[in-house]
């Protein structure tokens, strides 16, 4: 009945963050400071990247709830003791085109029906 005890303790102290499903350190709000820091790093090191890369990276960093970037940023921050660096921007410059190409909606091609030899014979 540990769950009942922890529930009662949480109700007594009014701290229900354990029952919200998301830890206090997680979520999109914690990534916003890292994204701001990356944008300032990008503005300081403009000569390092091409103008196309800069535009792509600014768009990716300012995009809300873009999971491929946010997952990479979370793992980078976790591996580097809660800090972002220019290394993440270098990696982002390499993969930014790929991330944006994968984000485009795909058009479903029109099916082409082909019935082989009999289609050619009947068409003549």
C-alpha positions as a Markdown table, in Angstrom:
| # | Residue | x | y | z |
|---|---|---|---|---|
| 1 | Unk | 0.0 | 0.0 | 0.0 |
| 2 | Unk | 2.9 | 2.3 | -0.8 |
| 3 | Unk | 0.8 | 4.0 | -3.4 |
| 4 | Unk | -1.8 | 4.9 | -0.9 |
| 5 | Unk | 0.8 | 6.3 | 1.5 |
| 6 | Unk | 2.5 | 8.4 | -1.2 |
| 7 | Unk | -1.0 | 9.6 | -2.3 |
| 8 | Unk | -1.8 | 10.6 | 1.2 |
| 9 | Unk | 1.5 | 12.4 | 1.7 |
| 10 | Unk | 1.0 | 14.3 | -1.6 |
| 11 | Unk | -2.5 | 15.3 | -0.5 |
| 12 | Unk | -1.3 | 16.5 | 2.9 |
| 13 | Unk | 1.5 | 18.6 | 1.5 |
| 14 | Unk | -0.3 | 19.7 | -1.6 |
| 15 | Unk | 2.5 | 18.6 | -3.9 |
| 16 | Unk | 0.9 | 16.6 | -6.7 |
| 17 | Unk | 3.6 | 16.8 | -9.3 |
| 18 | Unk | 4.3 | 13.1 | -9.0 |
| 19 | Unk | 0.8 | 12.4 | -10.2 |
| 20 | Unk | 0.8 | 14.7 | -13.2 |
| 21 | Unk | 2.7 | 12.2 | -15.4 |
| 22 | Unk | 5.5 | 14.6 | -16.3 |
| 23 | Unk | 8.4 | 15.3 | -14.1 |
| 24 | Unk | 9.0 | 18.9 | -13.1 |
| 25 | Unk | 12.3 | 19.0 | -15.1 |
| 26 | Unk | 10.7 | 17.6 | -18.3 |
| 27 | Unk | 8.4 | 19.0 | -20.9 |
| 28 | Unk | 8.6 | 21.7 | -23.5 |
| 29 | Unk | 9.1 | 24.6 | -21.0 |
| 30 | Unk | 12.5 | 23.3 | -20.1 |
| 31 | Unk | 13.7 | 23.1 | -23.7 |
| 32 | Unk | 12.8 | 26.8 | -24.4 |
| 33 | Unk | 15.8 | 28.1 | -22.5 |
| 34 | Unk | 18.1 | 25.7 | -24.4 |
| 35 | Unk | 16.6 | 26.8 | -27.7 |
| 36 | Unk | 17.1 | 30.5 | -26.8 |
| 37 | Unk | 20.7 | 29.8 | -25.9 |
| 38 | Unk | 21.2 | 28.0 | -29.3 |
| 39 | Unk | 19.6 | 30.9 | -31.2 |
| 40 | Unk | 22.0 | 33.3 | -29.5 |
| 41 | Unk | 24.9 | 31.0 | -30.2 |
| 42 | Unk | 23.8 | 30.9 | -33.8 |
| 43 | Unk | 23.6 | 34.7 | -34.0 |
| 44 | Unk | 27.1 | 34.9 | -32.5 |
| 45 | Unk | 28.6 | 32.4 | -35.0 |
| 46 | Unk | 26.9 | 33.5 | -38.3 |
| 47 | Unk | 30.2 | 33.3 | -40.3 |
| 48 | Unk | 30.4 | 29.6 | -39.5 |
| 49 | Unk | 27.3 | 28.6 | -41.5 |
| 50 | Unk | 25.8 | 29.4 | -44.9 |
| 51 | Unk | 22.7 | 31.6 | -45.2 |
| 52 | Unk | 20.6 | 28.6 | -46.1 |
| 53 | Unk | 21.7 | 26.7 | -43.1 |
| 54 | Unk | 21.1 | 29.7 | -40.8 |
| 55 | Unk | 17.5 | 30.1 | -42.1 |
| 56 | Unk | 16.8 | 26.4 | -41.7 |
| 57 | Unk | 18.3 | 26.2 | -38.2 |
| 58 | Unk | 16.3 | 29.3 | -37.1 |
| 59 | Unk | 13.1 | 27.8 | -38.4 |
| 60 | Unk | 13.8 | 24.5 | -36.7 |
| 61 | Unk | 14.7 | 26.1 | -33.4 |
| 62 | Unk | 11.7 | 28.4 | -33.4 |
| 63 | Unk | 9.3 | 25.7 | -34.4 |
| 64 | Unk | 7.0 | 24.6 | -31.5 |
| 65 | Unk | 6.5 | 21.0 | -30.6 |
| 66 | Unk | 8.8 | 19.6 | -33.4 |
| 67 | Unk | 9.6 | 16.2 | -31.9 |
| 68 | Unk | 12.6 | 15.2 | -34.1 |
| 69 | Unk | 14.5 | 18.2 | -33.0 |
| 70 | Unk | 13.3 | 18.2 | -29.4 |
| 71 | Unk | 14.3 | 14.6 | -28.9 |
| 72 | Unk | 17.8 | 15.2 | -30.3 |
| 73 | Unk | 18.1 | 18.3 | -28.1 |
| 74 | Unk | 17.0 | 16.4 | -25.0 |
| 75 | Unk | 19.5 | 13.6 | -25.6 |
| 76 | Unk | 22.3 | 16.1 | -26.3 |
| 77 | Unk | 21.5 | 18.0 | -23.1 |
| 78 | Unk | 21.4 | 14.8 | -21.1 |
| 79 | Unk | 24.7 | 13.6 | -22.4 |
| 80 | Unk | 26.4 | 17.0 | -21.8 |
| 81 | Unk | 25.4 | 17.6 | -18.2 |
| 82 | Unk | 22.6 | 20.0 | -18.9 |
| 83 | Unk | 24.5 | 22.3 | -21.3 |
| 84 | Unk | 24.2 | 23.1 | -25.0 |
| 85 | Unk | 27.2 | 24.0 | -27.2 |
| 86 | Unk | 28.2 | 24.8 | -30.7 |
| 87 | Unk | 28.6 | 21.1 | -31.4 |
| 88 | Unk | 24.8 | 20.7 | -31.4 |
| 89 | Unk | 24.5 | 23.6 | -33.9 |
| 90 | Unk | 27.1 | 21.9 | -36.1 |
| 91 | Unk | 25.1 | 18.6 | -36.1 |
| 92 | Unk | 21.9 | 20.6 | -36.7 |
| 93 | Unk | 23.5 | 22.3 | -39.7 |
| 94 | Unk | 24.2 | 18.8 | -41.2 |
| 95 | Unk | 20.8 | 17.3 | -40.6 |
| 96 | Unk | 18.6 | 20.4 | -40.9 |
| 97 | Unk | 17.8 | 19.8 | -44.6 |
| 98 | Unk | 17.0 | 16.2 | -43.9 |
| 99 | Unk | 14.7 | 17.1 | -41.0 |
| 100 | Unk | 12.8 | 19.7 | -43.1 |
| 101 | Unk | 12.4 | 17.3 | -46.1 |
| 102 | Unk | 10.9 | 14.7 | -43.9 |
| 103 | Unk | 8.4 | 17.2 | -42.5 |
| 104 | Unk | 6.9 | 17.9 | -45.9 |
| 105 | Unk | 3.5 | 16.2 | -46.5 |
| 106 | Unk | 3.7 | 13.5 | -49.1 |
| 107 | Unk | 1.3 | 13.4 | -52.1 |
| 108 | Unk | -0.2 | 10.1 | -52.7 |
| 109 | Unk | 0.6 | 9.1 | -56.3 |
| 110 | Unk | -2.2 | 8.4 | -58.7 |
| 111 | Unk | -2.3 | 4.6 | -59.3 |
| 112 | Unk | -1.5 | 3.3 | -62.8 |
| 113 | Unk | -3.4 | 0.2 | -63.8 |
| 114 | Unk | -1.6 | -2.0 | -66.2 |
| 115 | Unk | -3.0 | -5.3 | -67.3 |
| 116 | Unk | -0.1 | -6.5 | -69.4 |
| 117 | Unk | -0.4 | -7.8 | -73.0 |
| 118 | Unk | -4.2 | -7.8 | -73.1 |
| 119 | Unk | -4.3 | -4.1 | -72.3 |
| 120 | Unk | -2.1 | -3.3 | -75.2 |
| 121 | Unk | -4.0 | -5.6 | -77.6 |
| 122 | Unk | -7.4 | -4.2 | -76.7 |
| 123 | Unk | -6.2 | -0.6 | -77.0 |
| 124 | Unk | -5.2 | -0.9 | -80.6 |
